[in-house]
Amino acid sequence: MSTGAIPRLVIAAPSSGAGKTTVATGLMAAFAEAGLVVSPHKVGPDYIDPGYHSLATGRPGRNLDAYLCGPGRIAPLFLHGAAGADLALVEGVMGLFDGASGMGELSSTAQVAKLLRAPVVLVVDASSQSRSVAALVHGFASWDPEVRLAGVILNKVGSDRHEELLREAMDSSGVPVLGALRRDGRAGTPSRHLGLVPVAERRTEAVESVAELAARVRAGCDLEALLTLARTVPELPDAPWDPAAELAPAAGTTASGRPLIAVAGGAAFTFSYAEHAELLAAAGADVAPFDPLRDERLPPGTQGLVIGGGFPEMYAPDLSANAPLRAAVAALAASGAPVSAECAGLLYLSRSLDGKPMCGVLPAESRMTERLALGYREAVALRDNALAAAGTRVRGHEFHRTVLEPGAGADPAWGLTHPERRVEGFVSGGVHASYLHVHWAAEPSLAGRLVASAAAAGAARAAGDGGARSAAR
């Protein structure tokens, strides 16, 4: 089997709340438990669902977002992530045809399914309906003839009689029923203000939930028919995305002198795209994870720092209590080393979060609010900095219930150009801190510039240390 012919399915739904995350995660776990190598993917910018996908399959959960990365990169990124897999499953976002606001099908599950030439299995919330489910499926199947709606999984079925009525109705639709799952809250995943609780915060319970989902899917779905359907796909003509082809090692890096980039993780900082670490490595860096909740020091030899998104507001007291690490982060930033911080990282670098002292790198205070900031953004770098050259244009995503005061420094990180015009974030020395989540695969120069900045800062510190030693002698 060639790489381009990887068996694949897109798991979609008519709307949010139908249970596609439950079904997709259960399918991933069931096929993995059957001995298949399963590659998990998620449409859209969401960081949380891929954590459950990774738990179910043992492989990194990968995002496919045509707004953030462009339609032309979807198939290459998919092929990169699915390399070596027996089956790839792609969980959709929102309703099948819902995409970026006001931009037609852009970033919708339907668009991704077409770009991947993948059959769609529709997860339908069958509660409170019987024959109407056939009309609903008929509408989705006929809306866009380029989308191959090839099967349905009936979810939240109330009883044997309810399932019988649903199957009778679906017999005339021309779309086969590939599974029926009973209404059952035992394998539910808890939610809070930004969606599901990440795996890193409830790993033991999450393992149990995923195992229960796999059992439910095995009992209620025709896995053999789903696998047969996944194998009907044509070969994709695209070449897999290759981080090494995107970036040559940055100036100042060598096989024996790779700058070390520390990447924050743990329960407070769970939002990251797998491609970011791959791009940093391709640009010539060594990547070292650390946990700001547990580690009192940065990894030895750290020359640059990446602090992504997550839930620092849930862990503000513990983050604040780790004073040695907060001091180490502040000292690294003061040294001129590059520090890239997104959303949660921005809050961690502020003076305080909900009154708890943070790193104090930025002259700003942060706090939780009731207001949700959510949506795609377009932005431009207003001046050269450690992450982006002036004029670099990016597409990003904003997703938080916090506010930073002030929201921008004297040198803002980005000038937002769509859907509103404003400046936001901070650039100071080597620090680039912003609410904006950006997928670096769309703009690999960000990783290359960060690594080059780390190598240059490390070389400058080494030269300064050497001069100081010579003066002491």
C-alpha positions as CSV (number, residue, x, y, z in Angstrom):
1,M,0.0,0.0,0.0
2,S,1.4,3.4,-1.0
3,T,1.4,6.3,1.4
4,G,-1.2,8.1,-0.6
5,A,-3.6,5.2,-0.5
6,I,-3.8,5.1,3.3
7,P,-7.3,3.8,4.3
8,R,-9.3,6.7,5.8
9,L,-12.6,7.9,7.1
10,V,-14.0,11.2,8.2
11,I,-16.3,11.1,11.2
12,A,-18.7,14.0,11.0
13,A,-22.1,15.1,12.4
14,P,-25.0,17.4,11.5
15,S,-24.1,19.7,14.4
16,S,-22.1,20.0,17.6
17,G,-23.3,17.8,20.4
18,A,-24.2,14.8,18.3
19,G,-21.4,12.7,19.8
20,K,-18.8,12.6,17.1
21,T,-15.9,12.9,19.6
22,T,-17.3,10.0,21.5
23,V,-17.7,7.9,18.4
24,A,-14.4,8.9,16.8
25,T,-12.4,8.3,19.9
26,G,-14.1,5.0,20.5
27,L,-13.5,3.9,16.9
28,M,-9.8,4.8,17.2
29,A,-9.4,2.8,20.4
30,A,-11.4,-0.2,19.1
31,F,-9.3,-0.4,15.9
32,A,-6.1,0.1,17.8
33,E,-7.1,-2.7,20.3
34,A,-7.7,-4.9,17.3
35,G,-4.1,-4.5,16.3
36,L,-4.2,-1.8,13.6
37,V,-1.9,1.1,13.6
38,V,-4.4,4.0,13.7
39,S,-3.5,7.6,12.8
40,P,-5.7,10.1,14.6
41,H,-6.7,13.5,13.1
42,K,-9.0,16.4,14.1
43,V,-10.5,19.1,11.8
44,G,-10.1,22.6,13.1
45,P,-7.8,24.3,15.7
46,D,-9.0,22.3,18.8
47,Y,-6.1,21.1,21.0
48,I,-8.2,19.0,23.5
49,D,-9.8,16.3,21.4
50,P,-6.4,15.2,19.9
51,G,-5.2,14.4,23.4
52,Y,-8.0,11.8,23.7
53,H,-7.2,10.6,20.2
54,S,-3.5,10.1,21.2
55,L,-4.5,8.2,24.3
56,A,-6.7,5.9,22.1
57,T,-4.1,5.2,19.5
58,G,-0.6,5.8,21.0
59,R,0.2,8.2,18.2
60,P,0.2,12.0,18.2
61,G,-3.2,13.6,17.5
62,R,-2.8,15.9,14.5
63,N,-4.9,18.9,13.5
64,L,-6.1,19.6,9.9
65,D,-7.2,23.2,9.7
66,A,-7.6,24.7,6.2
67,Y,-8.0,28.3,7.6
68,L,-4.8,28.2,9.7
69,C,-2.7,26.2,7.2
70,G,-4.3,26.7,3.8
71,P,-6.2,24.1,1.8
72,G,-3.1,23.1,-0.1
73,R,-1.4,21.8,3.0
74,I,-4.2,19.6,4.3
75,A,-3.4,16.5,2.3
76,P,0.4,16.8,2.8
77,L,0.0,17.3,6.6
78,F,-2.4,14.3,6.7
79,L,0.1,12.1,4.8
80,H,2.9,13.2,7.1
81,G,0.9,12.3,10.2
82,A,-0.5,9.1,8.8
83,A,2.8,7.7,7.6
84,G,3.1,4.0,8.6
85,A,-0.6,3.7,9.7
86,D,-3.0,1.0,8.7
87,L,-6.0,3.3,9.1
88,A,-6.5,7.0,9.5
89,L,-9.6,8.4,11.3
90,V,-10.4,12.1,11.0
91,E,-12.8,13.7,13.5
92,G,-14.7,16.6,12.1
93,V,-15.6,19.9,13.7
94,M,-19.1,21.4,14.4
95,G,-21.6,20.4,11.7
96,L,-20.4,18.8,8.5
97,F,-20.7,21.9,6.4
98,D,-19.9,24.5,9.1
99,G,-16.6,26.4,8.5
100,A,-14.9,29.7,9.1
101,S,-17.6,32.4,9.7
102,G,-18.5,34.2,6.4
103,M,-16.0,32.2,4.3
104,G,-18.2,29.5,2.8
105,E,-16.8,26.0,3.2
106,L,-13.3,27.1,4.3
107,S,-12.1,25.0,7.2
108,S,-15.2,22.9,7.3
109,T,-15.3,19.1,7.7
110,A,-16.8,18.8,4.3
111,Q,-13.9,20.7,2.7
112,V,-11.3,18.6,4.5
113,A,-13.1,15.4,3.4
114,K,-13.0,16.6,-0.2
115,L,-9.3,17.5,0.0
116,L,-8.6,14.0,1.4
117,R,-11.0,12.2,-1.0
118,A,-12.3,10.4,2.1
119,P,-15.7,8.9,2.7
120,V,-17.8,10.5,5.5
121,V,-19.5,8.6,8.2
122,L,-22.2,10.8,9.8
123,V,-22.9,10.5,13.5
124,V,-26.6,11.3,14.1
125,D,-28.1,12.1,17.5
126,A,-31.2,9.9,17.1
127,S,-32.8,10.9,20.4
128,S,-36.4,12.3,20.0
129,Q,-36.8,11.2,16.4
130,S,-37.5,8.1,14.3
131,R,-38.4,8.5,10.6
132,S,-37.2,12.0,10.5
133,V,-33.6,10.8,10.7
134,A,-33.9,9.5,7.1
135,A,-34.9,13.0,5.9
136,L,-32.0,14.6,7.8
137,V,-29.5,12.1,6.3
138,H,-31.0,12.6,2.8
139,G,-30.5,16.3,3.1
140,F,-26.8,16.0,4.2
141,A,-26.1,13.4,1.5
142,S,-27.5,15.5,-1.3
143,W,-26.3,18.9,-0.3
144,D,-22.8,18.7,-1.9
145,P,-22.4,16.0,-4.5
146,E,-18.6,16.2,-4.0
147,V,-18.9,15.0,-0.4
148,R,-19.3,11.2,-0.3
149,L,-21.6,10.5,2.7
150,A,-21.1,6.8,2.8
151,G,-22.6,5.7,6.1
152,V,-24.4,6.6,9.3
153,I,-23.8,5.8,13.0
154,L,-26.9,6.3,15.0
155,N,-26.1,7.7,18.5
156,K,-28.1,8.1,21.7
157,V,-30.6,5.4,20.6
158,G,-33.2,4.8,23.4
159,S,-34.2,1.1,23.0
160,D,-34.3,-1.9,20.7
161,R,-37.6,-0.7,19.4
162,H,-36.2,2.7,18.8
163,E,-33.3,1.2,16.8
164,E,-35.7,-0.9,14.8
165,L,-37.7,2.2,13.8
166,L,-34.6,4.1,12.9
167,R,-33.2,1.3,10.7
168,E,-36.5,0.9,8.9
169,A,-36.5,4.6,8.1
170,M,-32.9,4.5,6.9
171,D,-33.6,1.6,4.6
172,S,-35.1,3.9,2.0
173,S,-32.3,6.6,2.3
174,G,-29.7,4.8,0.4
175,V,-27.1,5.4,3.1
176,P,-26.2,2.3,5.1
177,V,-26.3,2.2,8.9
178,L,-22.9,1.2,10.1
179,G,-23.6,1.3,13.8
180,A,-26.1,2.1,16.6
181,L,-25.1,3.2,20.1
182,R,-27.3,3.3,23.1
183,R,-27.8,6.4,25.2
184,D,-25.2,6.0,27.9
185,G,-23.5,8.6,30.1
186,R,-21.0,6.2,31.8
187,A,-18.2,7.0,29.4
188,G,-18.8,10.7,29.4
189,T,-15.9,13.2,29.5
190,P,-16.2,16.2,31.8
191,S,-16.3,19.7,30.4
192,R,-15.7,23.2,31.7
193,H,-15.3,26.8,30.4
194,L,-13.3,25.9,27.3
195,G,-14.6,22.4,26.5
196,L,-13.5,19.0,27.5
197,V,-11.1,18.6,30.4
198,P,-7.7,17.7,28.8
199,V,-6.3,14.2,29.2
200,A,-3.2,15.5,31.1
201,E,-5.5,16.6,34.0
202,R,-7.4,13.3,34.4
203,R,-5.2,10.6,32.8
204,T,-6.4,7.7,34.9
205,E,-10.1,8.5,34.4
206,A,-9.4,9.3,30.8
207,V,-7.9,5.8,30.2
208,E,-10.9,4.2,31.7
209,S,-13.3,6.4,29.6
210,V,-11.5,5.6,26.4
211,A,-11.6,1.9,27.2
212,E,-15.3,2.1,27.8
213,L,-15.8,4.0,24.5
214,A,-13.9,1.3,22.7
215,A,-16.1,-1.4,24.2
216,R,-19.3,0.5,23.3
217,V,-18.2,1.0,19.7
218,R,-17.2,-2.7,19.3
219,A,-20.6,-3.7,20.6
220,G,-22.6,-1.2,18.5
221,C,-20.7,-0.7,15.3
222,D,-19.8,-2.8,12.3
223,L,-16.0,-2.4,12.4
224,E,-15.5,-4.7,9.5
225,A,-17.8,-2.7,7.3
226,L,-16.2,0.6,8.4
227,L,-12.7,-0.8,7.6
228,T,-13.9,-2.0,4.2
229,L,-15.3,1.4,3.5
230,A,-12.0,3.1,4.6
231,R,-10.1,1.0,2.1
232,T,-12.2,2.2,-0.9
233,V,-10.3,5.5,-1.1
234,P,-8.2,6.6,-4.1
235,E,-4.6,7.5,-3.8
236,L,-3.7,11.1,-2.9
237,P,-1.3,12.7,-5.4
238,D,0.3,14.9,-2.8
239,A,3.7,14.4,-1.3
240,P,3.8,14.2,2.5
241,W,4.7,17.4,4.4
242,D,8.3,17.2,5.4
243,P,9.6,19.6,8.1
244,A,13.2,19.0,7.0
245,A,12.3,20.2,3.5
246,E,10.6,23.3,4.9
247,L,13.7,24.4,6.9
248,A,17.4,24.1,6.7
249,P,19.2,24.2,10.1
250,A,19.5,27.9,11.2
251,A,22.7,29.8,11.1
252,G,24.9,29.1,14.1
253,T,23.6,25.5,14.6
254,T,25.8,22.5,14.1
255,A,25.4,18.8,14.8
256,S,27.4,19.3,18.0
257,G,26.0,22.7,18.8
258,R,22.3,22.6,18.6
259,P,20.5,25.2,20.8
260,L,18.2,23.7,23.3
261,I,14.6,24.9,23.2
262,A,12.6,24.2,26.3
263,V,8.8,23.6,25.7
264,A,6.3,23.9,28.6
265,G,4.0,21.0,29.1
266,G,2.2,19.3,31.9
267,A,-1.4,19.8,33.0
268,A,-1.3,23.6,32.8
269,F,0.1,23.8,29.3
270,T,-1.5,21.2,27.2
271,F,-2.1,23.1,23.9
272,S,0.5,22.4,21.2
273,Y,0.6,21.2,17.7
274,A,3.0,18.2,17.1
275,E,4.4,19.9,14.0
276,H,5.9,22.7,16.2
277,A,8.5,20.4,17.9
278,E,9.2,18.8,14.5
279,L,9.9,22.1,12.9
280,L,12.2,23.2,15.8
281,A,14.2,20.0,15.4
282,A,14.4,20.5,11.6
283,A,15.6,24.0,12.2
284,G,18.5,22.7,14.2
285,A,17.3,22.7,17.8
286,D,17.1,20.1,20.5
287,V,13.7,20.1,22.1
288,A,13.3,19.5,25.8
289,P,9.8,19.3,27.5
290,F,9.4,20.6,31.1
291,D,6.4,21.0,33.5
292,P,6.0,24.4,35.2
293,L,3.9,22.7,37.9
294,R,6.7,20.3,38.9
295,D,10.1,21.4,37.7
296,E,11.9,24.1,39.7
297,R,14.5,24.6,37.0
298,L,14.5,25.0,33.2
299,P,16.2,22.1,31.4
300,P,20.0,22.5,31.7
301,G,21.4,24.5,28.8
302,T,18.1,26.1,27.8
303,Q,18.7,28.8,25.1
304,G,15.1,29.4,24.1
305,L,11.6,28.8,25.5
306,V,8.2,28.0,24.1
307,I,5.2,28.3,26.3
308,G,2.0,27.4,24.5
309,G,-1.7,27.4,25.5
310,G,-3.6,25.6,28.2
311,F,-5.3,26.3,31.5
312,P,-3.0,28.3,33.8
313,E,-6.1,29.8,35.4
314,M,-6.9,26.4,36.9
315,Y,-3.4,26.1,38.4
316,A,-2.6,29.7,39.2
317,P,-1.8,28.9,42.9
318,D,0.5,26.0,42.0
319,L,2.3,27.9,39.2
320,S,2.7,30.9,41.6
321,A,4.1,28.6,44.3
322,N,6.9,27.4,42.0
323,A,8.9,30.6,42.7
324,P,12.3,29.0,41.6
325,L,11.0,28.3,38.1
326,R,9.3,31.7,37.8
327,A,12.6,33.3,38.6
328,A,14.4,31.1,36.1
329,V,12.0,32.1,33.3
330,A,12.3,35.8,34.2
331,A,16.1,35.5,34.2
332,L,16.1,33.7,30.8
333,A,13.9,36.4,29.3
334,A,16.1,39.2,30.8
335,S,19.2,37.6,29.2
336,G,17.7,38.2,25.7
337,A,17.0,34.6,24.9
338,P,14.0,34.1,22.6
339,V,10.7,33.3,24.4
340,S,7.6,32.5,22.4
341,A,4.4,32.5,24.5
342,E,0.8,31.9,23.3
343,C,-2.3,32.6,25.4
344,A,-1.6,30.6,28.6
345,G,2.1,31.4,28.1
346,L,1.2,35.1,27.8
347,L,-0.6,34.9,31.2
348,Y,2.3,33.0,32.8
349,L,4.7,35.8,31.7
350,S,2.5,38.5,33.2
351,R,2.9,40.0,36.7
352,S,-0.1,38.2,38.1
353,L,-3.0,35.9,37.2
354,D,-6.1,36.3,39.4
355,G,-4.0,38.0,42.0
356,K,-1.3,35.2,42.1
357,P,2.2,36.3,41.2
358,M,3.5,35.0,37.9
359,C,6.8,35.4,36.2
360,G,6.7,39.2,36.0
361,V,8.3,39.4,32.5
362,L,5.5,41.5,31.1
363,P,4.1,44.8,32.5
364,A,0.6,43.5,32.7
365,E,-2.0,41.8,35.0
366,S,-4.3,39.0,33.9
367,R,-7.5,37.6,35.2
368,M,-10.4,35.3,34.4
369,T,-13.6,36.8,33.0
370,E,-17.1,35.5,31.9
371,R,-16.5,36.7,28.3
372,L,-15.3,34.2,25.8
373,A,-12.9,35.4,23.1
374,L,-13.2,32.9,20.3
375,G,-12.5,32.9,16.5
376,Y,-10.1,33.0,13.7
377,R,-7.9,36.0,13.3
378,E,-5.5,37.4,10.6
379,A,-2.5,39.3,11.8
380,V,0.8,40.9,10.7
381,A,4.1,41.3,12.5
382,L,4.6,45.0,12.9
383,R,8.4,44.9,13.5
384,D,11.3,42.4,13.5
385,N,11.3,40.2,16.6
386,A,12.7,36.8,17.7
387,L,9.7,34.9,16.2
388,A,8.7,36.8,13.1
389,A,10.2,39.3,10.6
390,A,8.3,42.5,10.1
391,G,5.5,42.1,7.6
392,T,5.1,38.4,8.2
393,R,1.4,37.6,7.8
394,V,-0.3,34.8,9.7
395,R,-3.7,33.3,10.4
396,G,-4.4,32.3,13.9
397,H,-7.0,31.4,16.4
398,E,-8.1,33.0,19.7
399,F,-9.7,31.0,22.4
400,H,-9.9,32.2,26.1
401,R,-11.9,33.6,28.9
402,T,-9.2,35.8,30.4
403,V,-8.2,39.4,29.9
404,L,-4.8,41.0,30.1
405,E,-4.5,44.7,31.2
406,P,-3.0,46.3,29.2
407,G,-3.6,44.1,26.2
408,A,-0.6,45.3,24.3
409,G,2.8,46.7,25.0
410,A,4.7,49.6,23.5
411,D,5.8,47.2,20.9
412,P,2.8,44.9,20.1
413,A,3.3,41.3,19.0
414,W,0.8,41.5,16.2
415,G,-1.4,44.0,14.3
416,L,-4.7,42.2,13.8
417,T,-6.3,42.9,10.4
418,H,-9.4,40.6,10.4
419,P,-12.1,40.4,11.6
420,E,-11.2,43.6,13.5
421,R,-8.3,46.0,13.5
422,R,-6.3,46.3,16.7
423,V,-2.9,45.6,18.1
424,E,-2.2,43.0,20.8
425,G,0.5,41.2,22.7
426,F,4.1,42.1,23.6
427,V,7.5,42.2,22.0
428,S,10.4,43.0,24.4
429,G,13.9,41.9,23.9
430,G,13.7,38.3,22.8
431,V,10.1,37.9,24.1
432,H,7.1,37.4,21.8
433,A,3.9,37.0,23.8
434,S,0.4,37.0,22.4
435,Y,-3.1,35.5,22.8
436,L,-2.9,34.3,19.2
437,H,-2.5,30.6,18.5
438,V,-0.6,30.1,15.2
439,H,0.1,26.8,13.4
440,W,3.8,27.0,12.5
441,A,3.3,24.5,9.6
442,A,1.7,27.4,7.7
443,E,4.7,29.7,8.3
444,P,7.7,27.5,9.1
445,S,9.9,30.6,9.2
446,L,8.6,31.2,12.7
447,A,10.4,28.1,14.0
448,G,13.5,28.8,11.9
449,R,13.7,32.4,13.2
450,L,13.2,31.2,16.9
451,V,16.0,28.7,16.6
452,A,18.3,31.2,14.9
453,S,17.6,33.7,17.7
454,A,18.4,31.0,20.3
455,A,21.7,30.1,18.6
456,A,22.7,33.8,18.3
457,A,21.7,34.5,21.9
458,G,23.6,31.5,23.1
459,A,26.7,32.5,21.1
460,A,26.5,36.0,22.5
461,R,26.3,34.8,26.1
462,A,29.2,32.4,25.5
463,A,31.3,35.2,24.1
464,G,30.4,37.4,27.1
465,D,31.2,34.6,29.5
466,G,34.6,34.1,27.8
467,G,35.4,37.8,27.9
468,A,34.5,37.9,31.6
469,R,36.7,35.0,32.4
470,S,39.6,36.6,30.4
471,A,39.1,39.9,32.4
472,A,39.1,38.0,35.6
473,R,42.5,36.4,34.8
